[in-house]
């Protein structure tokens, strides 16, 4: 039970900017397996916080402005982690055309102008889509999108190879990953209970995640954490726009 709790704390601290005050967090190989299982829950937690903030702001501001602030705060809540990955991947993609080492470009602490502008444009589109969903009070649909954009890590990462020392490789080395995949179906069941058009979003999420990550793998000859962040951001943006179409 302690390993499961530490996996949750690890997922919360690593994939969000929510403070986690836990001393002596013990990380073992099994921890990473459960971390995968908690990623959709992280999406749920972020969605609940954003929805709660939006409901509070509605008491003070115009509904449209309240929704806009809430959407921007969502980016802050996960620490812009995945948007940083978008910058790195876009820069590496353009650098690869010139024969440069894409992996080295990704790991550089600086970002290029092209990557920065691309990530900024993506963030604008994302904030716009979230703003509209919150303004229309499509809270459960928003929650489902945040959950499904992360559930792919459980079902699809096994099709790709990662550095043997990365937490993703360590997670899939554990024999209990199959059980985690089965337990993850509870997220899907939960989605069916709280929202409509769930199957469209779920299938779209799986297909988009696989296609985008497969494309990056073919382009670079590898996939890493930056590629995953890039993929998550694009899947989430497309799912948000699918959700917008569904509520029109």
DRENPA-3360 file (N, C-alpha, C; in nm, 2 decimals, always signed):
BEGIN
1 = XXXXXXXX = +0.08/-0.12/+0.00/+0.00/+0.00/+0.00/+0.09/+0.13/+0.00 ~ +0.20/+0.12/+0.07/+0.29/+0.23/+0.08/+0.35/+0.26/-0.06 ~ +0.38/+0.16/-0.14/+0.43/+0.18/-0.27/+0.33/+0.25/-0.36 ~ +0.20/+0.21/-0.35/+0.10/+0.27/-0.43/+0.09/+0.42/-0.39 ~ +0.09/+0.45/-0.26/+0.08/+0.59/-0.22/+0.20/+0.67/-0.27 ~ +0.32/+0.62/-0.26/+0.43/+0.69/-0.31/+0.43/+0.71/-0.46 ~ +0.37/+0.61/-0.53/+0.35/+0.63/-0.67/+0.26/+0.74/-0.71 ~ +0.15/+0.76/-0.63/+0.06/+0.87/-0.64/+0.13/+1.00/-0.62;
9 = XXXXXXXX = +0.20/+1.01/-0.51/+0.28/+1.13/-0.47/+0.38/+1.16/-0.58 ~ +0.44/+1.06/-0.63/+0.54/+1.08/-0.74/+0.48/+1.14/-0.86 ~ +0.36/+1.08/-0.90/+0.29/+1.13/-1.02/+0.24/+1.27/-1.00 ~ +0.19/+1.30/-0.89/+0.14/+1.43/-0.86/+0.25/+1.54/-0.86 ~ +0.37/+1.50/-0.80/+0.48/+1.60/-0.79/+0.55/+1.62/-0.93 ~ +0.55/+1.51/-1.01/+0.63/+1.51/-1.13/+0.55/+1.57/-1.25 ~ +0.42/+1.54/-1.25/+0.34/+1.58/-1.36/+0.25/+1.70/-1.34 ~ +0.26/+1.76/-1.22/+0.18/+1.89/-1.19/+0.27/+1.98/-1.11;
17 = XXXXXXXX = +0.23/+2.10/-1.09/+0.30/+2.19/-1.00/+0.23/+2.20/-0.86 ~ +0.14/+2.11/-0.83/+0.08/+2.10/-0.70/+0.18/+2.06/-0.60 ~ +0.20/+2.13/-0.49/+0.30/+2.09/-0.39/+0.27/+1.96/-0.32 ~ +0.37/+1.88/-0.30/+0.35/+1.75/-0.23/+0.45/+1.75/-0.12 ~ +0.40/+1.75/+0.00/+0.49/+1.75/+0.12/+0.50/+1.61/+0.18 ~ +0.59/+1.53/+0.12/+0.61/+1.39/+0.16/+0.76/+1.37/+0.19 ~ +0.79/+1.33/+0.31/+0.93/+1.30/+0.34/+0.96/+1.15/+0.31 ~ +1.08/+1.13/+0.27/+1.13/+0.99/+0.25/+1.05/+0.91/+0.15;
25 = XXXXXXXX = +1.02/+0.98/+0.04/+0.95/+0.91/-0.07/+1.04/+0.80/-0.13 ~ +0.99/+0.67/-0.12/+1.07/+0.56/-0.16/+1.03/+0.52/-0.31 ~ +1.12/+0.53/-0.40/+1.10/+0.50/-0.54/+1.17/+0.37/-0.58 ~ +1.09/+0.27/-0.62/+1.14/+0.14/-0.67/+1.08/+0.12/-0.80 ~ +1.12/+0.01/-0.87/+1.07/-0.02/-1.00/+0.92/-0.03/-1.00 ~ +0.86/-0.09/-0.90/+0.72/-0.11/-0.89/+0.64/+0.02/-0.88 ~ +0.71/+0.12/-0.83/+0.65/+0.26/-0.81/+0.61/+0.31/-0.95 ~ +0.70/+0.29/-1.05/+0.68/+0.34/-1.18/+0.56/+0.28/-1.25;
33 = XXXXXXXX = +0.53/+0.15/-1.22/+0.42/+0.08/-1.28/+0.29/+0.15/-1.23 ~ +0.28/+0.18/-1.10/+0.16/+0.24/-1.05/+0.15/+0.39/-1.09 ~ +0.27/+0.45/-1.11/+0.26/+0.59/-1.16/+0.19/+0.60/-1.29 ~ +0.21/+0.50/-1.38/+0.13/+0.50/-1.50/-0.02/+0.49/-1.47 ~ -0.06/+0.41/-1.38/-0.20/+0.39/-1.34/-0.26/+0.52/-1.29 ~ -0.18/+0.61/-1.23/-0.23/+0.73/-1.17/-0.24/+0.85/-1.27 ~ -0.18/+0.83/-1.39/-0.17/+0.95/-1.48/-0.31/+1.00/-1.52 ~ -0.41/+0.91/-1.55/-0.55/+0.96/-1.58/-0.61/+1.02/-1.46;
41 = XXXXXXXX = -0.57/+0.97/-1.34/-0.63/+1.04/-1.21/-0.57/+1.18/-1.20 ~ -0.44/+1.20/-1.24/-0.39/+1.33/-1.24/-0.47/+1.42/-1.33 ~ -0.51/+1.37/-1.44/-0.59/+1.45/-1.53/-0.73/+1.49/-1.46 ~ -0.78/+1.39/-1.39/-0.91/+1.42/-1.32/-0.89/+1.52/-1.21 ~ -0.78/+1.51/-1.14/-0.75/+1.61/-1.03/-0.74/+1.75/-1.09 ~ -0.66/+1.76/-1.19/-0.64/+1.89/-1.26/-0.77/+1.95/-1.31 ~ -0.86/+1.86/-1.37/-0.99/+1.91/-1.42/-1.08/+1.96/-1.30 ~ -1.08/+1.88/-1.19/-1.16/+1.92/-1.08/-1.12/+2.06/-1.02;
49 = XXXXXXXX = -0.98/+2.08/-1.01/-0.93/+2.20/-0.96/-0.97/+2.32/-1.05 ~ -0.96/+2.30/-1.18/-0.99/+2.40/-1.28/-1.14/+2.43/-1.27 ~ -1.22/+2.33/-1.27/-1.37/+2.35/-1.26/-1.40/+2.42/-1.14 ~ -1.34/+2.38/-1.02/-1.37/+2.45/-0.90/-1.33/+2.60/-0.90 ~ -1.21/+2.63/-0.96/-1.17/+2.77/-0.97/-1.27/+2.84/-1.06 ~ -1.31/+2.78/-1.17/-1.41/+2.85/-1.26/-1.54/+2.88/-1.19 ~ -1.59/+2.79/-1.11/-1.71/+2.81/-1.03/-1.70/+2.92/-0.93 ~ -1.58/+2.93/-0.87/-1.56/+3.04/-0.77/-1.55/+3.18/-0.85;
57 = XXXXXXXX = -1.48/+3.18/-0.96/-1.46/+3.30/-1.03/-1.59/+3.35/-1.09 ~ -1.69/+3.26/-1.12/-1.82/+3.30/-1.17/-1.89/+3.39/-1.08 ~ -1.86/+3.39/-0.95/-1.92/+3.47/-0.85/-1.87/+3.61/-0.86 ~ -1.75/+3.63/-0.93/-1.69/+3.76/-0.93/-1.68/+3.83/-1.06 ~ -1.65/+3.74/-1.16/-1.63/+3.80/-1.30/-1.73/+3.75/-1.40 ~ -1.73/+3.82/-1.51/-1.81/+3.78/-1.63/-1.78/+3.63/-1.66 ~ -1.88/+3.55/-1.70/-1.85/+3.41/-1.72/-1.74/+3.38/-1.82 ~ -1.74/+3.46/-1.93/-1.64/+3.44/-2.03/-1.50/+3.46/-1.98;
65 = XXXXXXXX = -1.48/+3.57/-1.90/-1.35/+3.60/-1.84/-1.31/+3.50/-1.74 ~ -1.41/+3.46/-1.66/-1.38/+3.36/-1.56/-1.33/+3.23/-1.62 ~ -1.39/+3.19/-1.73/-1.35/+3.07/-1.80/-1.21/+3.08/-1.86 ~ -1.18/+3.20/-1.91/-1.05/+3.23/-1.97/-0.94/+3.22/-1.86 ~ -0.96/+3.28/-1.75/-0.86/+3.27/-1.64/-0.84/+3.13/-1.60 ~ -0.95/+3.05/-1.58/-0.94/+2.91/-1.54/-0.86/+2.83/-1.64 ~ -0.88/+2.86/-1.77/-0.81/+2.79/-1.87/-0.66/+2.81/-1.87 ~ -0.63/+2.94/-1.84/-0.48/+2.98/-1.83/-0.42/+2.91/-1.71;
73 = XXXXXXXX = -0.50/+2.91/-1.60/-0.45/+2.85/-1.48/-0.42/+2.70/-1.49 ~ -0.50/+2.63/-1.58/-0.47/+2.49/-1.61/-0.33/+2.47/-1.66 ~ -0.28/+2.56/-1.74/-0.14/+2.55/-1.79/-0.04/+2.56/-1.67 ~ -0.07/+2.65/-1.58/+0.01/+2.67/-1.46/+0.01/+2.55/-1.38 ~ -0.10/+2.48/-1.37/-0.12/+2.37/-1.27/-0.03/+2.25/-1.31 ~ +0.00/+2.23/-1.44/+0.09/+2.13/-1.48/+0.23/+2.18/-1.51 ~ +0.25/+2.31/-1.47/+0.38/+2.37/-1.47/+0.44/+2.39/-1.61 ~ +0.35/+2.40/-1.71/+0.39/+2.41/-1.85/+0.48/+2.30/-1.90;
81 = XXXXXXXX = +0.48/+2.19/-1.83/+0.58/+2.08/-1.85/+0.57/+2.03/-1.99 ~ +0.45/+2.00/-2.04/+0.44/+1.95/-2.18/+0.46/+2.05/-2.29 ~ +0.43/+2.18/-2.26/+0.46/+2.28/-2.36/+0.61/+2.30/-2.38 ~ +0.68/+2.28/-2.27/+0.83/+2.29/-2.29/+0.88/+2.18/-2.38 ~ +0.81/+2.06/-2.36/+0.85/+1.95/-2.45/+0.82/+1.98/-2.60 ~ +0.71/+2.05/-2.62/+0.67/+2.09/-2.76/+0.78/+2.18/-2.82 ~ +0.83/+2.27/-2.74/+0.94/+2.36/-2.79/+1.06/+2.27/-2.83 ~ +1.09/+2.18/-2.75/+1.21/+2.10/-2.77/+1.20/+2.01/-2.90;
89 = XXXXXXXX = +1.08/+1.95/-2.91/+1.06/+1.86/-3.03/+1.05/+1.94/-3.16 ~ +0.99/+2.05/-3.16/+0.98/+2.13/-3.28/+1.12/+2.18/-3.32 ~ +1.19/+2.23/-3.22/+1.33/+2.27/-3.25/+1.41/+2.16/-3.31 ~ +1.40/+2.04/-3.24/+1.48/+1.93/-3.29/+1.44/+1.88/-3.43 ~ +1.31/+1.90/-3.46/+1.26/+1.86/-3.59/+1.32/+1.95/-3.70 ~ +1.32/+2.08/-3.67/+1.38/+2.17/-3.77/+1.53/+2.15/-3.78 ~ +1.60/+2.12/-3.67/+1.74/+2.10/-3.67/+1.78/+1.98/-3.74 ~ +1.69/+1.87/-3.73/+1.72/+1.75/-3.80/+1.73/+1.76/-3.95;
97 = XXXXXXXX = +1.66/+1.86/-4.00/+1.66/+1.89/-4.15/+1.80/+1.93/-4.19 ~ +1.87/+1.99/-4.10/+2.01/+2.04/-4.13/+2.12/+1.94/-4.09 ~ +2.07/+1.82/-4.06/+2.17/+1.72/-4.02/+2.22/+1.72/-3.88 ~ +2.16/+1.80/-3.79/+2.21/+1.81/-3.66/+2.15/+1.70/-3.57 ~ +2.21/+1.67/-3.46/+2.16/+1.56/-3.37/+2.04/+1.61/-3.30 ~ +1.92/+1.55/-3.33/+1.79/+1.59/-3.27/+1.79/+1.57/-3.12 ~ +1.85/+1.46/-3.08/+1.85/+1.43/-2.93/+1.92/+1.54/-2.85 ~ +2.04/+1.58/-2.90/+2.11/+1.69/-2.84/+2.04/+1.82/-2.84;
105 = XXXXXXXX = +1.97/+1.85/-2.95/+1.89/+1.97/-2.95/+1.78/+1.97/-2.85 ~ +1.72/+1.85/-2.83/+1.61/+1.84/-2.73/+1.66/+1.87/-2.59 ~ +1.78/+1.82/-2.56/+1.84/+1.83/-2.43/+1.91/+1.97/-2.40 ~ +1.92/+2.05/-2.50/+1.97/+2.18/-2.47/+1.88/+2.27/-2.38 ~ +1.93/+2.34/-2.28/+1.85/+2.42/-2.19/+1.78/+2.54/-2.25 ~ +1.82/+2.58/-2.37/+1.76/+2.69/-2.44/+1.66/+2.64/-2.54 ~ +1.57/+2.73/-2.59/+1.48/+2.70/-2.69/+1.49/+2.79/-2.81 ~ +1.45/+2.75/-2.93/+1.46/+2.83/-3.04/+1.34/+2.91/-3.07;
113 = XXXXXXXX = +1.35/+3.01/-3.15/+1.23/+3.10/-3.18/+1.12/+3.02/-3.24 ~ +1.15/+2.93/-3.33/+1.04/+2.85/-3.40/+0.97/+2.77/-3.30 ~ +1.04/+2.70/-3.21/+0.98/+2.62/-3.11/+0.89/+2.70/-3.01 ~ +0.94/+2.82/-2.98/+0.87/+2.90/-2.88/+0.74/+2.95/-2.94 ~ +0.75/+3.00/-3.07/+0.63/+3.05/-3.14/+0.52/+2.94/-3.16 ~ +0.57/+2.82/-3.19/+0.48/+2.70/-3.21/+0.41/+2.67/-3.08 ~ +0.49/+2.66/-2.97/+0.43/+2.63/-2.84/+0.33/+2.74/-2.80 ~ +0.36/+2.86/-2.83/+0.28/+2.97/-2.79/+0.14/+2.97/-2.87;
121 = XXXXXXXX = +0.15/+2.93/-3.00/+0.03/+2.92/-3.08/-0.05/+2.80/-3.03 ~ +0.01/+2.69/-3.00/-0.06/+2.58/-2.95/-0.13/+2.61/-2.82 ~ -0.06/+2.68/-2.73/-0.12/+2.72/-2.60/-0.24/+2.81/-2.62 ~ -0.23/+2.90/-2.71/-0.35/+2.99/-2.74/-0.47/+2.91/-2.79 ~ -0.45/+2.82/-2.88/-0.56/+2.73/-2.92/-0.62/+2.65/-2.81 ~ -0.53/+2.60/-2.73/-0.57/+2.52/-2.62/-0.65/+2.60/-2.51 ~ -0.60/+2.72/-2.48/-0.67/+2.80/-2.39/-0.81/+2.84/-2.44 ~ -0.81/+2.87/-2.57/-0.94/+2.91/-2.64/-1.04/+2.80/-2.63;
129 = XXXXXXXX = -1.00/+2.67/-2.66/-1.09/+2.56/-2.65/-1.14/+2.53/-2.51 ~ -1.05/+2.54/-2.42/-1.09/+2.51/-2.28/-1.18/+2.62/-2.23 ~ -1.15/+2.75/-2.27/-1.24/+2.86/-2.23/-1.38/+2.84/-2.28 ~ -1.40/+2.79/-2.40/-1.53/+2.77/-2.46/-1.60/+2.66/-2.39 ~ -1.53/+2.55/-2.36/-1.60/+2.44/-2.29/-1.64/+2.48/-2.15 ~ -1.56/+2.55/-2.08/-1.60/+2.60/-1.94/-1.71/+2.70/-1.95 ~ -1.71/+2.79/-2.05/-1.81/+2.89/-2.06/-1.95/+2.82/-2.09 ~ -1.94/+2.71/-2.17/-2.06/+2.63/-2.20/-2.10/+2.54/-2.09;
137 = XXXXXXXX = -2.02/+2.54/-1.98/-2.05/+2.45/-1.86/-2.04/+2.30/-1.90 ~ -1.96/+2.27/-1.99/-1.94/+2.13/-2.03/-1.82/+2.07/-1.94 ~ -1.85/+2.07/-1.81/-1.74/+2.03/-1.72/-1.70/+1.89/-1.73 ~ -1.80/+1.80/-1.74/-1.77/+1.66/-1.74/-1.70/+1.62/-1.87 ~ -1.73/+1.69/-1.98/-1.66/+1.66/-2.11/-1.52/+1.71/-2.10 ~ -1.49/+1.82/-2.03/-1.36/+1.87/-2.01/-1.28/+1.77/-1.92 ~ -1.34/+1.72/-1.82/-1.27/+1.62/-1.73/-1.24/+1.50/-1.81 ~ -1.33/+1.45/-1.89/-1.30/+1.33/-1.97/-1.18/+1.35/-2.07;
145 = XXXXXXXX = -1.18/+1.46/-2.13/-1.07/+1.49/-2.22/-0.93/+1.49/-2.15 ~ -0.92/+1.55/-2.03/-0.80/+1.55/-1.95/-0.76/+1.41/-1.91 ~ -0.86/+1.33/-1.88/-0.84/+1.19/-1.84/-0.79/+1.10/-1.95 ~ -0.86/+1.11/-2.07/-0.83/+1.03/-2.18/-0.70/+1.07/-2.25 ~ -0.66/+1.19/-2.24/-0.53/+1.23/-2.30/-0.41/+1.17/-2.23 ~ -0.43/+1.12/-2.11/-0.33/+1.06/-2.03/-0.34/+0.91/-2.02 ~ -0.46/+0.85/-2.05/-0.48/+0.71/-2.03/-0.40/+0.63/-2.14 ~ -0.36/+0.70/-2.25/-0.29/+0.63/-2.35/-0.15/+0.58/-2.30;
153 = XXXXXXXX = -0.09/+0.65/-2.20/+0.03/+0.61/-2.15/+0.03/+0.46/-2.10 ~ -0.09/+0.42/-2.05/-0.10/+0.29/-2.00/-0.11/+0.18/-2.11 ~ -0.19/+0.22/-2.21/-0.22/+0.12/-2.31/-0.13/+0.11/-2.43 ~ -0.06/+0.22/-2.46/+0.02/+0.23/-2.59/+0.17/+0.24/-2.57 ~ +0.22/+0.27/-2.46/+0.37/+0.29/-2.45/+0.44/+0.16/-2.46 ~ +0.37/+0.05/-2.44/+0.44/-0.08/-2.46/+0.48/-0.11/-2.60 ~ +0.42/-0.03/-2.70/+0.46/-0.05/-2.84/+0.59/+0.02/-2.88 ~ +0.64/+0.10/-2.78/+0.76/+0.18/-2.82/+0.88/+0.15/-2.72;
161 = XXXXXXXX = +1.00/+0.17/-2.77/+1.12/+0.14/-2.69/+1.17/+0.27/-2.63 ~ +1.21/+0.27/-2.50/+1.27/+0.38/-2.43/+1.40/+0.34/-2.38 ~ +1.48/+0.45/-2.33/+1.60/+0.42/-2.27/+1.58/+0.32/-2.15 ~ +1.67/+0.22/-2.14/+1.65/+0.12/-2.04/+1.64/+0.17/-1.90 ~ +1.70/+0.29/-1.87/+1.70/+0.34/-1.74/+1.58/+0.44/-1.71 ~ +1.50/+0.47/-1.81/+1.39/+0.56/-1.80/+1.28/+0.50/-1.72 ~ +1.20/+0.58/-1.65/+1.10/+0.53/-1.57/+0.99/+0.45/-1.65 ~ +0.98/+0.49/-1.78/+0.88/+0.42/-1.86/+0.93/+0.28/-1.89;
169 = XXXXXXXX = +1.05/+0.26/-1.92/+1.11/+0.12/-1.94/+1.10/+0.04/-1.81 ~ +1.13/+0.10/-1.70/+1.12/+0.03/-1.57/+0.98/-0.01/-1.54 ~ +0.88/+0.08/-1.58/+0.74/+0.05/-1.55/+0.70/-0.07/-1.63 ~ +0.74/-0.08/-1.75/+0.69/-0.19/-1.84/+0.77/-0.32/-1.81 ~ +0.88/-0.31/-1.74/+0.95/-0.43/-1.70/+0.88/-0.51/-1.59 ~ +0.80/-0.44/-1.52/+0.73/-0.51/-1.41/+0.62/-0.60/-1.46 ~ +0.60/-0.71/-1.40/+0.51/-0.81/-1.44/+0.36/-0.77/-1.42 ~ +0.34/-0.67/-1.34/+0.20/-0.64/-1.31/+0.14/-0.54/-1.40;
177 = XXXXXXXX = +0.20/-0.50/-1.51/+0.15/-0.40/-1.60/+0.01/-0.44/-1.66 ~ +0.00/-0.57/-1.69/-0.13/-0.62/-1.74/-0.24/-0.59/-1.65 ~ -0.22/-0.61/-1.52/-0.32/-0.58/-1.42/-0.36/-0.43/-1.42 ~ -0.25/-0.34/-1.43/-0.28/-0.20/-1.44/-0.36/-0.16/-1.56 ~ -0.34/-0.23/-1.67/-0.42/-0.20/-1.79/-0.57/-0.24/-1.76 ~ -0.59/-0.35/-1.69/-0.73/-0.39/-1.66/-0.79/-0.29/-1.56 ~ -0.72/-0.25/-1.46/-0.77/-0.16/-1.36/-0.80/-0.02/-1.43 ~ -0.73/+0.01/-1.53/-0.75/+0.14/-1.60/-0.88/+0.15/-1.68;
185 = XXXXXXXX = -0.94/+0.03/-1.70/-1.07/+0.03/-1.76/-1.18/+0.09/-1.67 ~ -1.14/+0.10/-1.54/-1.24/+0.17/-1.45/-1.25/+0.32/-1.49 ~ -1.14/+0.38/-1.54/-1.15/+0.52/-1.58/-1.25/+0.53/-1.70 ~ -1.24/+0.43/-1.79/-1.33/+0.44/-1.90/-1.48/+0.42/-1.86 ~ -1.50/+0.33/-1.76/-1.63/+0.31/-1.71/-1.68/+0.44/-1.64 ~ -1.59/+0.50/-1.56/-1.63/+0.63/-1.50/-1.67/+0.73/-1.60 ~ -1.59/+0.74/-1.71/-1.62/+0.84/-1.81/-1.76/+0.81/-1.87 ~ -1.80/+0.69/-1.89/-1.93/+0.66/-1.95/-2.04/+0.70/-1.85;
193 = XXXXXXXX = -2.01/+0.70/-1.72/-2.11/+0.73/-1.62/-2.14/+0.88/-1.61 ~ -2.04/+0.96/-1.64/-2.05/+1.10/-1.62/-2.07/+1.19/-1.74 ~ -2.05/+1.13/-1.86/-2.06/+1.21/-1.98/-2.11/+1.13/-2.10 ~ -2.14/+1.19/-2.21/-2.18/+1.13/-2.33/-2.07/+1.14/-2.44 ~ -2.09/+1.07/-2.55/-1.99/+1.07/-2.66/-1.85/+1.02/-2.61 ~ -1.85/+0.94/-2.51/-1.72/+0.89/-2.45/-1.65/+0.81/-2.55 ~ -1.71/+0.72/-2.62/-1.65/+0.62/-2.71/-1.57/+0.70/-2.82 ~ -1.63/+0.80/-2.87/-1.57/+0.88/-2.98/-1.44/+0.94/-2.93;
201 = XXXXXXXX = -1.44/+0.99/-2.81/-1.32/+1.06/-2.75/-1.21/+0.95/-2.71 ~ -1.26/+0.84/-2.66/-1.16/+0.73/-2.62/-1.09/+0.68/-2.74 ~ -1.16/+0.64/-2.85/-1.10/+0.58/-2.97/-1.01/+0.69/-3.03 ~ -1.06/+0.81/-3.04/-0.98/+0.92/-3.10/-0.85/+0.94/-3.03 ~ -0.86/+0.93/-2.90/-0.74/+0.95/-2.81/-0.64/+0.85/-2.84 ~ -0.68/+0.72/-2.84/-0.59/+0.61/-2.87/-0.52/+0.62/-3.01 ~ -0.60/+0.64/-3.11/-0.55/+0.65/-3.24/-0.46/+0.77/-3.26 ~ -0.50/+0.89/-3.21/-0.41/+1.01/-3.22/-0.28/+0.99/-3.15;
209 = XXXXXXXX = -0.28/+0.93/-3.03/-0.16/+0.92/-2.96/-0.06/+0.82/-3.03 ~ -0.11/+0.71/-3.08/-0.03/+0.62/-3.15/+0.03/+0.67/-3.28 ~ -0.06/+0.74/-3.35/-0.01/+0.79/-3.48/+0.09/+0.90/-3.47 ~ +0.07/+0.99/-3.37/+0.16/+1.10/-3.35/+0.30/+1.05/-3.30 ~ +0.29/+0.96/-3.20/+0.42/+0.91/-3.14/+0.49/+0.82/-3.24 ~ +0.42/+0.75/-3.32/+0.48/+0.67/-3.43/+0.55/+0.75/-3.53 ~ +0.49/+0.86/-3.56/+0.55/+0.96/-3.66/+0.68/+1.02/-3.60 ~ +0.68/+1.05/-3.47/+0.80/+1.11/-3.41/+0.91/+1.00/-3.40;
217 = XXXXXXXX = +0.87/+0.88/-3.38/+0.96/+0.77/-3.37/+1.03/+0.74/-3.50 ~ +0.95/+0.75/-3.61/+1.01/+0.74/-3.75/+1.10/+0.85/-3.78 ~ +1.06/+0.97/-3.74/+1.14/+1.09/-3.78/+1.27/+1.10/-3.71 ~ +1.27/+1.07/-3.57/+1.39/+1.08/-3.49/+1.47/+0.95/-3.47 ~ +1.40/+0.84/-3.49/+1.46/+0.71/-3.46/+1.46/+0.67/-3.31 ~ +1.38/+0.75/-3.24/+1.37/+0.73/-3.09/+1.25/+0.80/-3.04 ~ +1.20/+0.77/-2.92/+1.10/+0.85/-2.85/+1.15/+0.86/-2.71 ~ +1.12/+0.98/-2.65/+1.16/+1.00/-2.51/+1.06/+1.09/-2.44;
225 = XXXXXXXX = +1.09/+1.14/-2.33/+0.99/+1.22/-2.25/+0.94/+1.34/-2.33 ~ +1.03/+1.40/-2.40/+0.99/+1.52/-2.48/+0.89/+1.48/-2.58 ~ +0.91/+1.37/-2.65/+0.82/+1.32/-2.75/+0.68/+1.29/-2.69 ~ +0.68/+1.24/-2.57/+0.56/+1.21/-2.50/+0.48/+1.33/-2.47 ~ +0.55/+1.43/-2.42/+0.49/+1.56/-2.38/+0.43/+1.63/-2.51 ~ +0.50/+1.63/-2.61/+0.46/+1.68/-2.74/+0.33/+1.61/-2.79 ~ +0.33/+1.48/-2.78/+0.22/+1.40/-2.82/+0.10/+1.42/-2.73 ~ +0.12/+1.43/-2.60/+0.01/+1.45/-2.51/-0.06/+1.59/-2.54;
233 = XXXXXXXX = +0.02/+1.69/-2.56/-0.03/+1.82/-2.59/-0.12/+1.83/-2.71 ~ -0.07/+1.76/-2.82/-0.15/+1.76/-2.94/-0.27/+1.67/-2.93 ~ -0.26/+1.56/-2.87/-0.38/+1.48/-2.85/-0.49/+1.55/-2.77 ~ -0.44/+1.62/-2.66/-0.54/+1.69/-2.58/-0.60/+1.81/-2.65 ~ -0.52/+1.88/-2.73/-0.58/+1.99/-2.81/-0.68/+1.94/-2.91 ~ -0.65/+1.83/-2.98/-0.75/+1.77/-3.08/-0.87/+1.72/-3.01 ~ -0.86/+1.66/-2.90/-0.97/+1.61/-2.82/-1.06/+1.72/-2.78 ~ -1.00/+1.83/-2.73/-1.07/+1.95/-2.69/-1.16/+2.00/-2.81;
241 = XXXXXXXX = -1.10/+2.00/-2.93/-1.17/+2.05/-3.04/-1.28/+1.95/-3.09 ~ -1.26/+1.82/-3.07/-1.36/+1.73/-3.10/-1.48/+1.75/-3.00 ~ -1.44/+1.77/-2.87/-1.54/+1.80/-2.77/-1.63/+1.93/-2.81 ~ -1.56/+2.03/-2.86/-1.63/+2.15/-2.91/-1.73/+2.12/-3.02 ~ -1.69/+2.03/-3.11/-1.78/+1.99/-3.22/-1.90/+1.92/-3.16 ~ -1.88/+1.84/-3.06/-1.98/+1.76/-3.01/-2.09/+1.84/-2.93 ~ -2.05/+1.95/-2.88/-2.14/+2.04/-2.80/-2.21/+2.14/-2.88 ~ -2.17/+2.16/-3.01/-2.23/+2.26/-3.10/-2.37/+2.22/-3.12;
% end
